[in-house]
């Protein structure tokens, strides 16, 4: 059976419409409609394996995309793999029911209209059964694995007494308060927080608010607390470096969280990123120009081919905020404080179908 015959019979069956198909199944349709029904039933029962697989894959792609689009909201904050696996779990019963119903209708028409095509041998049926069980087992294993990964991300927190600001900060996060909020050696209200992978410190700093400081940075600060004083800004990122400016110096380290290494404390000078406008690396975006007015700031950059860019920026003495995604190579901030410093970092990303985007490394931070 040629592909044109298979596709033609399927398209002709769809074009009949719901009422004509129902009449054919009840043997109440016109001879022309019954002829189309005969061709379709023989096509369904005698189609080669590659056409059956293609049809299921096409229906499956539509079903998975539909389920995934609904689960974007329902599973907000979940991992993309978990979302896709749940979508597969929802789509599998629909695909199985659709295949069963079409086969049932085709057999009914073939028996009533004329002799059906010869059935496959028992060996072929056994091969199909083994293939189906293998694929179903693989999908179930993937779904179970995704559920296990998601369950491991859920954290059961011990009951402790914390400030309202700490409770609000930790809401919806995968970290727990590890002890009661109390004043520590810094003279500030402090709450140790963390999960299975990391341990951090949450401080309430007058004039700034609640900030989280990685354990490595906090230890370097505590070691020279009397010389450095209290924080005057939030921890910031400069490429692979994290730094915290204090009253009389700064602490800086590579990495973050449990990955912090080589943390150092410097007394007497604030940390200042060394990257300048136009300092370019070939594998990541590069800021090439800046336009600043009384209340706006616009940056432009060059970059390799990309579908979108993630822009992270911070303003001194303000809380860290989530980055933004832009399609152009230009980004403008409005309503800014002209007396404040701003830091920008960029990454270029290429979108992937039902997967995480492939992104470059973050550019070094440019401070304006």
C-alpha positions as a Python dict, from the first residue, in 0.01 Angstrom:
ca = {
    (1, 'X'): (0, 0, 0),
    (2, 'X'): (151, 330, -108),
    (3, 'X'): (172, 637, 111),
    (4, 'X'): (-56, 837, -120),
    (5, 'X'): (-329, 573, -83),
    (6, 'X'): (-295, 567, 295),
    (7, 'X'): (-301, 943, 335),
    (8, 'X'): (-577, 981, 77),
    (9, 'X'): (-803, 733, 253),
    (10, 'X'): (-744, 902, 593),
    (11, 'X'): (-808, 1253, 458),
    (12, 'X'): (-1121, 1139, 274),
    (13, 'X'): (-1254, 982, 595),
    (14, 'X'): (-1193, 1304, 791),
    (15, 'X'): (-1360, 1512, 521),
    (16, 'X'): (-1682, 1316, 552),
    (17, 'X'): (-1762, 1498, 873),
    (18, 'X'): (-1900, 1365, 1200),
    (19, 'X'): (-2255, 1297, 1077),
    (20, 'X'): (-2144, 1107, 766),
    (21, 'X'): (-1897, 896, 964),
    (22, 'X'): (-2164, 814, 1221),
    (23, 'X'): (-2408, 717, 942),
    (24, 'X'): (-2141, 492, 789),
    (25, 'X'): (-2083, 316, 1120),
    (26, 'X'): (-2460, 257, 1139),
    (27, 'X'): (-2469, 134, 776),
    (28, 'X'): (-2712, 416, 690),
    (29, 'X'): (-2488, 618, 458),
    (30, 'X'): (-2494, 652, 81),
    (31, 'X'): (-2294, 413, -140),
    (32, 'X'): (-2028, 679, -200),
    (33, 'X'): (-1978, 733, 172),
    (34, 'X'): (-1967, 358, 234),
    (35, 'X'): (-1698, 325, -35),
    (36, 'X'): (-1486, 582, 149),
    (37, 'X'): (-1553, 399, 475),
    (38, 'X'): (-1440, 70, 319),
    (39, 'X'): (-1114, 221, 198),
    (40, 'X'): (-1050, 382, 535),
    (41, 'X'): (-1119, 65, 733),
    (42, 'X'): (-884, -140, 514),
    (43, 'X'): (-620, 135, 541),
    (44, 'X'): (-637, 131, 922),
    (45, 'X'): (-615, -247, 948),
    (46, 'X'): (-357, -307, 675),
    (47, 'X'): (-138, 4, 704),
    (48, 'X'): (234, -70, 755),
    (49, 'X'): (396, -18, 1091),
    (50, 'X'): (566, 309, 991),
    (51, 'X'): (233, 474, 908),
    (52, 'X'): (76, 364, 1236),
    (53, 'X'): (378, 496, 1422),
    (54, 'X'): (366, 828, 1234),
    (55, 'X'): (-4, 871, 1305),
    (56, 'X'): (41, 803, 1677),
    (57, 'X'): (340, 1040, 1695),
    (58, 'X'): (146, 1320, 1525),
    (59, 'X'): (-149, 1278, 1759),
    (60, 'X'): (90, 1242, 2054),
    (61, 'X'): (274, 1566, 1971),
    (62, 'X'): (-55, 1757, 1959),
    (63, 'X'): (-174, 1600, 2284),
    (64, 'X'): (154, 1660, 2470),
    (65, 'X'): (176, 2021, 2354),
    (66, 'X'): (-182, 2082, 2461),
    (67, 'X'): (-128, 1927, 2803),
    (68, 'X'): (205, 2107, 2849),
    (69, 'X'): (49, 2445, 2769),
    (70, 'X'): (-211, 2386, 3041),
    (71, 'X'): (48, 2261, 3290),
    (72, 'X'): (264, 2572, 3244),
    (73, 'X'): (29, 2743, 3488),
    (74, 'X'): (-61, 2440, 3698),
    (75, 'X'): (303, 2342, 3752),
    (76, 'X'): (450, 2690, 3785),
    (77, 'X'): (799, 2669, 3925),
    (78, 'X'): (844, 2300, 3840),
    (79, 'X'): (1125, 2161, 3631),
    (80, 'X'): (1056, 2146, 3256),
    (81, 'X'): (1123, 1772, 3245),
    (82, 'X'): (863, 1716, 3516),
    (83, 'X'): (611, 1921, 3318),
    (84, 'X'): (672, 1721, 2998),
    (85, 'X'): (651, 1388, 3181),
    (86, 'X'): (322, 1485, 3343),
    (87, 'X'): (195, 1593, 3001),
    (88, 'X'): (291, 1251, 2862),
    (89, 'X'): (109, 1087, 3151),
    (90, 'X'): (-205, 1282, 3065),
    (91, 'X'): (-174, 1220, 2691),
    (92, 'X'): (-112, 843, 2702),
    (93, 'X'): (-471, 748, 2798),
    (94, 'X'): (-607, 977, 2526),
    (95, 'X'): (-379, 823, 2262),
    (96, 'X'): (-460, 468, 2376),
    (97, 'X'): (-834, 540, 2371),
    (98, 'X'): (-810, 700, 2026),
    (99, 'X'): (-616, 405, 1879),
    (100, 'X'): (-855, 153, 2034),
    (101, 'X'): (-1164, 338, 1906),
    (102, 'X'): (-1032, 377, 1551),
    (103, 'X'): (-935, 10, 1533),
    (104, 'X'): (-1274, -95, 1668),
    (105, 'X'): (-1460, 119, 1412),
    (106, 'X'): (-1237, -6, 1128),
    (107, 'X'): (-1297, -371, 1217),
    (108, 'X'): (-1671, -312, 1243),
    (109, 'X'): (-1682, -151, 899),
    (110, 'X'): (-1455, -411, 742),
    (111, 'X'): (-1674, -696, 866),
    (112, 'X'): (-1998, -531, 761),
    (113, 'X'): (-1888, -393, 425),
    (114, 'X'): (-1662, -663, 294),
    (115, 'X'): (-1387, -909, 381),
    (116, 'X'): (-1110, -747, 589),
    (117, 'X'): (-749, -768, 480),
    (118, 'X'): (-548, -1062, 608),
    (119, 'X'): (-438, -1029, 968),
    (120, 'X'): (-76, -1030, 1074),
    (121, 'X'): (90, -1350, 1191),
    (122, 'X'): (112, -1438, 1557),
    (123, 'X'): (487, -1367, 1553),
    (124, 'X'): (423, -1016, 1424),
    (125, 'X'): (154, -961, 1690),
    (126, 'X'): (402, -1077, 1956),
    (127, 'X'): (664, -831, 1830),
    (128, 'X'): (409, -548, 1844),
    (129, 'X'): (309, -645, 2197),
    (130, 'X'): (669, -652, 2318),
    (131, 'X'): (740, -315, 2155),
    (132, 'X'): (430, -160, 2312),
    (133, 'X'): (513, -294, 2658),
    (134, 'X'): (874, -172, 2626),
    (135, 'X'): (772, 180, 2524),
    (136, 'X'): (504, 199, 2792),
    (137, 'X'): (752, 76, 3054),
    (138, 'X'): (1008, 333, 2946),
    (139, 'X'): (754, 617, 2970),
    (140, 'X'): (633, 500, 3311),
    (141, 'X'): (995, 480, 3432),
    (142, 'X'): (1060, 836, 3311),
    (143, 'X'): (747, 963, 3484),
    (144, 'X'): (831, 787, 3811),
    (145, 'X'): (1188, 920, 3796),
    (146, 'X'): (1060, 1274, 3739),
    (147, 'X'): (820, 1238, 4032),
    (148, 'X'): (1105, 1116, 4256),
    (149, 'X'): (1323, 1411, 4155),
    (150, 'X'): (1038, 1649, 4226),
    (151, 'X'): (968, 1489, 4565),
    (152, 'X'): (1333, 1531, 4662),
    (153, 'X'): (1302, 1901, 4593),
    (154, 'X'): (1023, 1928, 4848),
    (155, 'X'): (1165, 2026, 5184),
    (156, 'X'): (1006, 1942, 5519),
    (157, 'X'): (1100, 2222, 5756),
    (158, 'X'): (1142, 2190, 6131),
    (159, 'X'): (927, 2418, 6349),
    (160, 'X'): (1131, 2724, 6449),
    (161, 'X'): (1048, 3080, 6554),
    (162, 'X'): (1141, 3332, 6284),
    (163, 'X'): (1061, 3694, 6204),
    (164, 'X'): (776, 3772, 5967),
    (165, 'X'): (1023, 3905, 5709),
    (166, 'X'): (1212, 3574, 5715),
    (167, 'X'): (891, 3374, 5679),
    (168, 'X'): (787, 3588, 5384),
    (169, 'X'): (1129, 3555, 5223),
    (170, 'X'): (1127, 3174, 5248),
    (171, 'X'): (771, 3134, 5123),
    (172, 'X'): (768, 2912, 4815),
    (173, 'X'): (1145, 2846, 4830),
    (174, 'X'): (1323, 2512, 4871),
    (175, 'X'): (1504, 2634, 5183),
    (176, 'X'): (1412, 2612, 5550),
    (177, 'X'): (1500, 2814, 5855),
    (178, 'X'): (1746, 2597, 6048),
    (179, 'X'): (1713, 2778, 6382),
    (180, 'X'): (1523, 3058, 6554),
    (181, 'X'): (1581, 3418, 6448),
    (182, 'X'): (1816, 3583, 6698),
    (183, 'X'): (2083, 3852, 6727),
    (184, 'X'): (2426, 3700, 6652),
    (185, 'X'): (2784, 3821, 6687),
    (186, 'X'): (2730, 4087, 6417),
    (187, 'X'): (2466, 4263, 6627),
    (188, 'X'): (2208, 4201, 6351),
    (189, 'X'): (1903, 3974, 6354),
    (190, 'X'): (2015, 3651, 6192),
    (191, 'X'): (1849, 3330, 6073),
    (192, 'X'): (2047, 3035, 5937),
    (193, 'X'): (1868, 2888, 5633),
    (194, 'X'): (1942, 2608, 5390),
    (195, 'X'): (1851, 2274, 5235),
    (196, 'X'): (2025, 1948, 5152),
    (197, 'X'): (2276, 2121, 4924),
    (198, 'X'): (2358, 2454, 5086),
    (199, 'X'): (2362, 2661, 5402),
    (200, 'X'): (2314, 3038, 5392),
    (201, 'X'): (2259, 3323, 5634),
    (202, 'X'): (1959, 3556, 5635),
    (203, 'X'): (2025, 3897, 5792),
    (204, 'X'): (1797, 4191, 5864),
    (205, 'X'): (2014, 4496, 5795),
    (206, 'X'): (1877, 4839, 5902),
    (207, 'X'): (1822, 5061, 5599),
    (208, 'X'): (1842, 4770, 5355),
    (209, 'X'): (1609, 4497, 5478),
    (210, 'X'): (1638, 4119, 5456),
    (211, 'X'): (1933, 3982, 5262),
    (212, 'X'): (2075, 3635, 5215),
    (213, 'X'): (2451, 3585, 5235),
    (214, 'X'): (2625, 3266, 5127),
    (215, 'X'): (2806, 3074, 5400),
    (216, 'X'): (3152, 3133, 5250),
    (217, 'X'): (3101, 3509, 5225),
    (218, 'X'): (2954, 3522, 5576),
    (219, 'X'): (3251, 3336, 5727),
    (220, 'X'): (3501, 3570, 5558),
    (221, 'X'): (3303, 3869, 5691),
    (222, 'X'): (3276, 3726, 6045),
    (223, 'X'): (3651, 3658, 6057),
    (224, 'X'): (3724, 4033, 6031),
    (225, 'X'): (3397, 4171, 6158),
    (226, 'X'): (3549, 4446, 6374),
    (227, 'X'): (3742, 4591, 6079),
    (228, 'X'): (3477, 4553, 5808),
    (229, 'X'): (3158, 4667, 5982),
    (230, 'X'): (2802, 4603, 5859),
    (231, 'X'): (2682, 4552, 5499),
    (232, 'X'): (2600, 4864, 5297),
    (233, 'X'): (2456, 4680, 4997),
    (234, 'X'): (2321, 4341, 4894),
    (235, 'X'): (2550, 4062, 4767),
    (236, 'X'): (2609, 4115, 4395),
    (237, 'X'): (2747, 3905, 4110),
    (238, 'X'): (3031, 3993, 3877),
    (239, 'X'): (3060, 3712, 3623),
    (240, 'X'): (3171, 3409, 3827),
    (241, 'X'): (3250, 3631, 4127),
    (242, 'X'): (3018, 3726, 4414),
    (243, 'X'): (3095, 4021, 4638),
    (244, 'X'): (2950, 4204, 4938),
    (245, 'X'): (3042, 4564, 5012),
    (246, 'X'): (3066, 4658, 5380),
    (247, 'X'): (3117, 4981, 5574),
    (248, 'X'): (3496, 4955, 5571),
    (249, 'X'): (3579, 4711, 5291),
    (250, 'X'): (3436, 4409, 5114),
    (251, 'X'): (3438, 4030, 5090),
    (252, 'X'): (3447, 3845, 4758),
    (253, 'X'): (3454, 3483, 4642),
    (254, 'X'): (3415, 3264, 4334),
    (255, 'X'): (3093, 3067, 4300),
    (256, 'X'): (2796, 3084, 4536),
    (257, 'X'): (2629, 2877, 4806),
    (258, 'X'): (2825, 2561, 4884),
    (259, 'X'): (3027, 2633, 4569),
    (260, 'X'): (3190, 2943, 4721),
    (261, 'X'): (3569, 2909, 4723),
    (262, 'X'): (3866, 3133, 4788),
    (263, 'X'): (3661, 3386, 4985),
    (264, 'X'): (3873, 3686, 5084),
    (265, 'X'): (3813, 3993, 5300),
    (266, 'X'): (3962, 4328, 5198),
    (267, 'X'): (3966, 4617, 5445),
    (268, 'X'): (3961, 4977, 5331),
    (269, 'X'): (3820, 4954, 4974),
    (270, 'X'): (3483, 4872, 4822),
    (271, 'X'): (3460, 4612, 4549),
    (272, 'X'): (3427, 4753, 4200),
    (273, 'X'): (3383, 4530, 3891),
    (274, 'X'): (3670, 4582, 3651),
    (275, 'X'): (3480, 4518, 3326),
    (276, 'X'): (3442, 4820, 3101),
    (277, 'X'): (3211, 4902, 2812),
    (278, 'X'): (3349, 4734, 2503),
    (279, 'X'): (3550, 4467, 2689),
    (280, 'X'): (3440, 4165, 2484),
    (281, 'X'): (3479, 3789, 2509),
    (282, 'X'): (3395, 3584, 2197),
    (283, 'X'): (3159, 3333, 2360),
    (284, 'X'): (2915, 3571, 2534),
    (285, 'X'): (2737, 3906, 2488),
    (286, 'X'): (2930, 4230, 2525),
    (287, 'X'): (2798, 4575, 2622),
    (288, 'X'): (2910, 4817, 2350),
    (289, 'X'): (2729, 5142, 2434),
    (290, 'X'): (2532, 5316, 2707),
    (291, 'X'): (2293, 5611, 2694),
    (292, 'X'): (2194, 5775, 3021),
    (293, 'X'): (1949, 6057, 3080),
    (294, 'X'): (1806, 6202, 3399),
    (295, 'X'): (1564, 5911, 3449),
    (296, 'X'): (1651, 5648, 3184),
    (297, 'X'): (1941, 5419, 3113),
    (298, 'X'): (1980, 5229, 2785),
    (299, 'X'): (2241, 4966, 2707),
    (300, 'X'): (2322, 4801, 2374),
    (301, 'X'): (2527, 4490, 2319),
    (302, 'X'): (2675, 4267, 2054),
    (303, 'X'): (2638, 3889, 2068),
    (304, 'X'): (2646, 3569, 1863),
    (305, 'X'): (2324, 3455, 1698),
    (306, 'X'): (2054, 3395, 1959),
    (307, 'X'): (1676, 3369, 1993),
    (308, 'X'): (1662, 3580, 2310),
    (309, 'X'): (1878, 3745, 2573),
    (310, 'X'): (1851, 3734, 2950),
    (311, 'X'): (1939, 4063, 3115),
    (312, 'X'): (2019, 4075, 3486),
    (313, 'X'): (2063, 4413, 3646),
    (314, 'X'): (2090, 4557, 3993),
    (315, 'X'): (2074, 4897, 4153),
    (316, 'X'): (2284, 4969, 4458),
    (317, 'X'): (2104, 4951, 4794),
    (318, 'X'): (1801, 4781, 4639),
    (319, 'X'): (1686, 4422, 4661),
    (320, 'X'): (1804, 4180, 4395),
    (321, 'X'): (1536, 4135, 4132),
    (322, 'X'): (1468, 3872, 3865),
    (323, 'X'): (1613, 3932, 3521),
    (324, 'X'): (1417, 4001, 3206),
    (325, 'X'): (1414, 3832, 2866),
    (326, 'X'): (1441, 4049, 2558),
    (327, 'X'): (1456, 3968, 2188),
    (328, 'X'): (1646, 4280, 2076),
    (329, 'X'): (2004, 4377, 2148),
    (330, 'X'): (1891, 4683, 2342),
    (331, 'X'): (1736, 4733, 2685),
    (332, 'X'): (1610, 5049, 2858),
    (333, 'X'): (1544, 5115, 3228),
    (334, 'X'): (1304, 5396, 3309),
    (335, 'X'): (1237, 5594, 3625),
    (336, 'X'): (1583, 5535, 3768),
    (337, 'X'): (1762, 5722, 4045),
    (338, 'X'): (2037, 5925, 3874),
    (339, 'X'): (2258, 5912, 4186),
    (340, 'X'): (2273, 5531, 4204),
    (341, 'X'): (2510, 5284, 4044),
    (342, 'X'): (2375, 5006, 3821),
    (343, 'X'): (2525, 4673, 3724),
    (344, 'X'): (2435, 4474, 3411),
    (345, 'X'): (2512, 4117, 3304),
    (346, 'X'): (2387, 3938, 2990),
    (347, 'X'): (2356, 3590, 2844),
    (348, 'X'): (2245, 3483, 2495),
    (349, 'X'): (2012, 3184, 2456),
    (350, 'X'): (1884, 2960, 2179),
    (351, 'X'): (1541, 2807, 2233),
    (352, 'X'): (1488, 2432, 2225),
    (353, 'X'): (1167, 2243, 2160),
    (354, 'X'): (1034, 2105, 2491),
    (355, 'X'): (1370, 2154, 2662),
    (356, 'X'): (1585, 2404, 2842),
    (357, 'X'): (1735, 2682, 2636),
    (358, 'X'): (2103, 2658, 2547),
    (359, 'X'): (2266, 2974, 2685),
    (360, 'X'): (2612, 3124, 2685),
    (361, 'X'): (2800, 3211, 2999),
    (362, 'X'): (2705, 3532, 3173),
    (363, 'X'): (2904, 3833, 3065),
    (364, 'X'): (3113, 4009, 3328),
    (365, 'X'): (2914, 4276, 3512),
    (366, 'X'): (2942, 4628, 3374),
    (367, 'X'): (2886, 4893, 3640),
    (368, 'X'): (2749, 5231, 3533),
}
